[in-house]
Amino acid sequence: MKFVSRIAIAAACAAFVLSPAASASGRNDCVHLGKQVSEALSAAQPGQATDQARAQADAGRSYCSTGLFAQGVASYTKALHLLGKA
């Protein structure tokens, strides 16, 4: 049990130390993918896939603006997939 506790503490410390770098990278990914999705939506023909992609883009923007970069990137990636750009 002590071994598991030590691993958990080590993981938490590593996450704390690495979080600024991860945050900057995640933020950059959000900005880059947000631009790609915006451009793809502008060029897309109206339809159900476009509506779904727009909803995913909105979710991505919301996640990224609150610092949930991994979820934002996942939503933007899903939007690009729906638009056939991934």
TORDOMAR-986709 format. One record per residue (C-alpha): residue number from 1; residue in three letters; chain; x, y, z. Coordinates in steps of 0.05 Angstrom, whole numbers. Example, Ala and Ser with C-alpha at 12.3 -4.5 7.8 and 13.67 -1.06 7.14 Angstrom:
BEGIN
@seq:1 type:ALA mol:A x:246 y:-90 z:156 .
@seq:2 type:SER mol:A x:273 y:-21 z:143 .
***
This chain:
BEGIN
@seq:1 type:MET mol:A x:0 y:0 z:0 .
@seq:2 type:LYS mol:A x:57 y:47 z:16 .
@seq:3 type:PHE mol:A x:84 y:35 z:-54 .
@seq:4 type:VAL mol:A x:19 y:57 z:-86 .
@seq:5 type:SER mol:A x:17 y:119 z:-43 .
@seq:6 type:ARG mol:A x:88 y:138 z:-63 .
@seq:7 type:ILE mol:A x:71 y:129 z:-136 .
@seq:8 type:ALA mol:A x:10 y:173 z:-128 .
@seq:9 type:ILE mol:A x:50 y:227 z:-93 .
@seq:10 type:ALA mol:A x:105 y:224 z:-146 .
@seq:11 type:ALA mol:A x:54 y:229 z:-202 .
@seq:12 type:ALA mol:A x:21 y:289 z:-169 .
@seq:13 type:CYS mol:A x:88 y:324 z:-160 .
@seq:14 type:ALA mol:A x:107 y:310 z:-233 .
@seq:15 type:ALA mol:A x:40 y:337 z:-257 .
@seq:16 type:PHE mol:A x:50 y:400 z:-215 .
@seq:17 type:VAL mol:A x:120 y:412 z:-241 .
@seq:18 type:LEU mol:A x:103 y:397 z:-314 .
@seq:19 type:SER mol:A x:36 y:433 z:-315 .
@seq:20 type:PRO mol:A x:61 y:501 z:-340 .
@seq:21 type:ALA mol:A x:95 y:469 z:-400 .
@seq:22 type:ALA mol:A x:35 y:425 z:-414 .
@seq:23 type:SER mol:A x:-11 y:484 z:-407 .
@seq:24 type:ALA mol:A x:28 y:526 z:-457 .
@seq:25 type:SER mol:A x:28 y:468 z:-506 .
@seq:26 type:GLY mol:A x:-46 y:454 z:-497 .
@seq:27 type:ARG mol:A x:-62 y:528 z:-506 .
@seq:28 type:ASN mol:A x:-22 y:530 z:-570 .
@seq:29 type:ASP mol:A x:-57 y:467 z:-595 .
@seq:30 type:CYS mol:A x:-125 y:498 z:-580 .
@seq:31 type:VAL mol:A x:-108 y:562 z:-618 .
@seq:32 type:HIS mol:A x:-80 y:524 z:-678 .
@seq:33 type:LEU mol:A x:-138 y:475 z:-682 .
@seq:34 type:GLY mol:A x:-189 y:530 z:-669 .
@seq:35 type:LYS mol:A x:-163 y:567 z:-731 .
@seq:36 type:GLN mol:A x:-165 y:503 z:-773 .
@seq:37 type:VAL mol:A x:-236 y:488 z:-752 .
@seq:38 type:SER mol:A x:-258 y:560 z:-765 .
@seq:39 type:GLU mol:A x:-229 y:558 z:-835 .
@seq:40 type:ALA mol:A x:-259 y:490 z:-849 .
@seq:41 type:LEU mol:A x:-328 y:513 z:-826 .
@seq:42 type:SER mol:A x:-324 y:574 z:-870 .
@seq:43 type:ALA mol:A x:-310 y:531 z:-931 .
@seq:44 type:ALA mol:A x:-360 y:476 z:-914 .
@seq:45 type:GLN mol:A x:-427 y:465 z:-947 .
@seq:46 type:PRO mol:A x:-487 y:470 z:-900 .
@seq:47 type:GLY mol:A x:-513 y:404 z:-874 .
@seq:48 type:GLN mol:A x:-519 y:358 z:-814 .
@seq:49 type:ALA mol:A x:-444 y:344 z:-810 .
@seq:50 type:THR mol:A x:-431 y:419 z:-811 .
@seq:51 type:ASP mol:A x:-481 y:431 z:-755 .
@seq:52 type:GLN mol:A x:-449 y:376 z:-714 .
@seq:53 type:ALA mol:A x:-379 y:403 z:-728 .
@seq:54 type:ARG mol:A x:-402 y:473 z:-707 .
@seq:55 type:ALA mol:A x:-428 y:443 z:-641 .
@seq:56 type:GLN mol:A x:-361 y:408 z:-630 .
@seq:57 type:ALA mol:A x:-324 y:473 z:-647 .
@seq:58 type:ASP mol:A x:-366 y:510 z:-595 .
@seq:59 type:ALA mol:A x:-350 y:456 z:-544 .
@seq:60 type:GLY mol:A x:-276 y:461 z:-561 .
@seq:61 type:ARG mol:A x:-276 y:536 z:-553 .
@seq:62 type:SER mol:A x:-311 y:530 z:-486 .
@seq:63 type:TYR mol:A x:-263 y:477 z:-461 .
@seq:64 type:CYS mol:A x:-202 y:515 z:-484 .
@seq:65 type:SER mol:A x:-225 y:581 z:-454 .
@seq:66 type:THR mol:A x:-232 y:547 z:-386 .
@seq:67 type:GLY mol:A x:-164 y:514 z:-389 .
@seq:68 type:LEU mol:A x:-189 y:444 z:-405 .
@seq:69 type:PHE mol:A x:-142 y:439 z:-464 .
@seq:70 type:ALA mol:A x:-143 y:364 z:-475 .
@seq:71 type:GLN mol:A x:-219 y:364 z:-480 .
@seq:72 type:GLY mol:A x:-216 y:425 z:-525 .
@seq:73 type:VAL mol:A x:-166 y:392 z:-572 .
@seq:74 type:ALA mol:A x:-210 y:329 z:-574 .
@seq:75 type:SER mol:A x:-271 y:370 z:-592 .
@seq:76 type:TYR mol:A x:-235 y:409 z:-646 .
@seq:77 type:THR mol:A x:-206 y:344 z:-674 .
@seq:78 type:LYS mol:A x:-276 y:314 z:-676 .
@seq:79 type:ALA mol:A x:-301 y:376 z:-713 .
@seq:80 type:LEU mol:A x:-246 y:369 z:-765 .
@seq:81 type:HIS mol:A x:-263 y:295 z:-773 .
@seq:82 type:LEU mol:A x:-337 y:312 z:-784 .
@seq:83 type:LEU mol:A x:-316 y:362 z:-837 .
@seq:84 type:GLY mol:A x:-270 y:311 z:-871 .
@seq:85 type:LYS mol:A x:-208 y:351 z:-855 .
@seq:86 type:ALA mol:A x:-175 y:303 z:-807 .
***
